[in-house]
Amino acid sequence: MIEIRDLHKSFGSLHVLNGVNLNVEKGSIVAIVGKSGAGMTTLLQIIGTLDKPDKGQVVIDGQDVFRLDETCLANFRNRHIGFIFQFHQLLPEFTALENVMMPGLIAGMKREECRVRAEKLLADLGLAERMAHKPSELSGGEKQRVAAARAMFMSPSVILADEPSGSLDESNKNDLHRLLLEMREKFGHTIILVTHDKELASICDRVLEITDGVIK
């Protein structure tokens, strides 16, 4: 599903990635771990096409993503990659339903089609009674499930999660662990996550450690 070849990224004189090579199989869950500042989030952002490498190649589902122009790259990102962030990144002025609909609206889908799909995803994640609530009215675990529904909206090939359990208490962490496994089992998502949570890493198929800008 994902092929990464000789990936390099620097910020000024700081070399963050120093020739990362990685293959990720379709339908697998992969954890990337390491010390803070090791380049984990930078790698995830490059895989998600939110940042560009100084050198190297990223191929997702057969597409060499950085050969695309900016418009095509944005469309590819919207349709093929879903994101779950540590602090949810939900739009506070919109309801849970509207937040989940957003990727479809950006892609030009009809509003009613988006609404029906978003309602089903939220119901599948146990949030049928919370659709009309805004993020400020939701618990941390509920916000993370809304974020997961939004990430899944376009049926992406890949889900990328940056410290998805970082802001959750123990109970909600366990719920998130189950949710990630269900996303893979029910929908076949390929999931890559950055985490310092050893329990979360332990449920993954592979755990990769970044040290000195390369994967051990």
C-alpha positions as CSV (number, residue, x, y, z in Angstrom):
1,M,0.0,0.0,0.0
2,I,2.8,2.4,0.9
3,E,6.4,2.5,-0.3
4,I,8.9,5.0,1.0
5,R,12.4,5.3,-0.5
6,D,15.4,7.2,0.8
7,L,13.4,10.0,2.5
8,H,15.3,13.0,3.7
9,K,14.0,16.1,5.5
10,S,15.9,19.0,7.2
11,F,14.9,22.2,8.9
12,G,17.8,24.5,8.5
13,S,20.9,22.7,9.8
14,L,18.7,20.1,11.7
15,H,18.5,16.8,9.8
16,V,15.3,15.1,10.9
17,L,15.0,12.3,8.4
18,N,18.2,10.8,7.0
19,G,17.2,8.2,4.4
20,V,14.0,6.5,5.7
21,N,12.9,3.4,3.8
22,L,9.6,1.7,4.6
23,N,7.0,-0.6,3.1
24,V,3.5,-0.9,4.6
25,E,1.2,-3.7,3.6
26,K,-2.4,-3.1,2.8
27,G,-4.7,-3.6,5.8
28,S,-1.9,-3.5,8.4
29,I,-1.7,-1.3,11.5
30,V,1.8,0.1,12.0
31,A,3.1,2.1,15.0
32,I,6.0,4.5,14.7
33,V,7.7,5.2,18.0
34,G,10.8,7.1,19.2
35,K,11.9,9.9,21.4
36,S,10.4,13.3,21.1
37,G,12.0,15.2,18.3
38,A,13.1,12.0,16.5
39,G,11.1,12.9,13.4
40,M,8.0,10.7,13.9
41,T,5.5,13.5,13.2
42,T,7.5,14.8,10.3
43,L,7.5,11.4,8.7
44,L,3.7,11.1,9.2
45,Q,3.1,14.5,7.7
46,I,5.2,13.7,4.7
47,I,3.3,10.4,4.2
48,G,0.1,12.4,4.5
49,T,1.4,14.9,1.9
50,L,1.0,17.8,4.4
51,D,4.8,18.4,4.0
52,K,7.3,17.6,1.3
53,P,10.6,15.8,1.6
54,D,13.9,17.4,0.6
55,K,14.6,14.1,-1.2
56,G,13.0,10.7,-1.6
57,Q,9.9,9.1,-2.9
58,V,6.5,8.3,-1.4
59,V,4.2,5.9,-3.3
60,I,0.7,5.4,-2.0
61,D,-1.6,2.8,-3.6
62,G,0.6,2.9,-6.7
63,Q,0.7,6.7,-7.0
64,D,4.0,8.6,-6.7
65,V,2.4,11.4,-4.7
66,F,5.0,14.1,-5.0
67,R,4.9,13.9,-8.8
68,L,1.4,15.4,-8.7
69,D,0.8,19.1,-9.0
70,E,-0.6,21.0,-6.0
71,T,-4.3,20.7,-7.1
72,C,-4.0,17.0,-7.9
73,L,-2.1,16.4,-4.7
74,A,-4.9,18.1,-2.6
75,N,-7.5,16.0,-4.3
76,F,-5.5,12.8,-3.7
77,R,-5.1,13.7,-0.1
78,N,-8.8,14.4,0.4
79,R,-9.9,11.1,-1.3
80,H,-7.2,8.7,-0.2
81,I,-5.8,9.8,3.2
82,G,-7.7,10.3,6.5
83,F,-6.2,12.0,9.5
84,I,-6.8,11.6,13.2
85,F,-5.0,14.2,15.4
86,Q,-4.2,14.2,19.1
87,F,-6.4,17.2,19.8
88,H,-9.1,16.2,17.3
89,Q,-9.0,19.4,15.2
90,L,-12.7,19.6,15.0
91,L,-14.3,22.8,13.8
92,P,-15.9,24.3,17.0
93,E,-18.7,26.2,15.3
94,F,-20.0,23.1,13.6
95,T,-21.9,20.0,14.9
96,A,-20.5,16.5,15.0
97,L,-22.5,15.7,11.9
98,E,-21.3,18.8,10.0
99,N,-17.6,18.1,11.0
100,V,-17.9,14.6,9.6
101,M,-19.5,15.8,6.4
102,M,-16.7,18.3,5.7
103,P,-14.4,16.1,3.6
104,G,-17.3,15.2,1.3
105,L,-18.4,18.9,0.9
106,I,-14.8,19.8,0.1
107,A,-14.8,17.1,-2.6
108,G,-17.9,18.6,-4.2
109,M,-20.4,15.9,-3.1
110,K,-24.0,16.8,-2.7
111,R,-25.0,17.9,0.8
112,E,-27.7,15.3,1.3
113,E,-25.4,12.5,0.2
114,C,-22.8,13.7,2.7
115,R,-25.4,13.9,5.5
116,V,-26.6,10.4,4.9
117,R,-23.1,9.0,4.9
118,A,-22.0,11.0,8.0
119,E,-25.1,9.9,9.9
120,K,-24.3,6.2,9.2
121,L,-20.7,6.6,10.2
122,L,-21.6,8.3,13.5
123,A,-24.2,5.7,14.3
124,D,-21.7,2.9,13.6
125,L,-19.4,4.6,16.1
126,G,-22.1,4.8,18.8
127,L,-22.8,8.5,18.4
128,A,-26.3,8.5,17.0
129,E,-27.5,10.6,19.9
130,R,-24.7,13.1,19.7
131,M,-24.8,14.2,16.0
132,A,-26.3,17.6,16.7
133,H,-23.8,18.4,19.5
134,K,-20.9,20.8,18.9
135,P,-17.4,19.7,20.0
136,S,-17.6,21.7,23.3
137,E,-20.5,19.5,24.3
138,L,-18.7,16.2,23.7
139,S,-16.4,14.2,25.9
140,G,-12.8,13.6,24.9
141,G,-13.6,10.1,23.7
142,E,-16.6,11.3,21.7
143,K,-14.5,13.9,20.0
144,Q,-12.0,11.3,19.0
145,R,-14.7,9.1,17.5
146,V,-16.1,12.1,15.6
147,A,-12.5,12.7,14.3
148,A,-12.3,9.0,13.3
149,A,-15.6,9.2,11.5
150,R,-14.4,12.3,9.6
151,A,-11.2,10.4,8.7
152,M,-13.2,7.5,7.3
153,F,-15.7,9.6,5.4
154,M,-14.1,9.3,2.0
155,S,-13.3,5.6,2.4
156,P,-9.6,6.4,2.2
157,S,-6.9,3.9,1.5
158,V,-4.8,5.1,4.5
159,I,-5.6,6.4,8.0
160,L,-2.8,8.4,9.7
161,A,-3.0,9.1,13.4
162,D,-0.7,11.4,15.3
163,E,-0.7,10.6,19.1
164,P,-4.4,9.6,18.9
165,S,-4.6,8.6,22.5
166,G,-2.4,11.4,23.9
167,S,-5.3,13.5,25.2
168,L,-7.5,10.6,26.5
169,D,-8.0,9.1,29.9
170,E,-7.5,5.4,30.5
171,S,-11.1,4.3,29.7
172,N,-11.2,6.4,26.5
173,K,-7.8,5.1,25.5
174,N,-9.1,1.5,25.6
175,D,-12.1,2.5,23.6
176,L,-9.8,4.0,21.0
177,H,-7.7,0.9,20.8
178,R,-10.8,-1.1,20.0
179,L,-11.9,1.4,17.5
180,L,-8.7,1.3,15.5
181,L,-8.9,-2.5,15.3
182,E,-12.6,-2.3,14.2
183,M,-11.7,0.3,11.5
184,R,-9.2,-2.2,10.1
185,E,-11.5,-5.2,10.4
186,K,-14.7,-3.6,9.1
187,F,-13.4,-1.2,6.5
188,G,-9.9,-2.6,5.6
189,H,-8.1,0.6,6.4
190,T,-4.3,0.7,6.4
191,I,-3.4,2.6,9.5
192,I,-0.1,4.3,10.5
193,L,0.1,5.9,13.9
194,V,2.7,7.9,15.8
195,T,2.5,7.2,19.5
196,H,4.3,7.2,22.9
197,D,1.6,4.9,24.2
198,K,3.1,1.5,24.8
199,E,-0.3,-0.2,25.1
200,L,-1.5,1.3,21.8
201,A,1.7,0.2,20.1
202,S,1.3,-3.3,21.5
203,I,-2.0,-3.9,19.5
204,C,-0.3,-3.0,16.2
205,D,1.0,-5.5,13.6
206,R,4.4,-3.8,13.5
207,V,6.3,-1.3,15.7
208,L,9.0,0.7,14.0
209,E,11.4,2.9,16.0
210,I,13.0,6.1,14.5
211,T,16.5,6.8,15.8
212,D,18.9,9.4,14.3
213,G,16.5,10.0,11.4
214,V,16.2,6.4,10.3
215,I,14.0,3.4,11.1
216,K,15.8,0.8,13.2
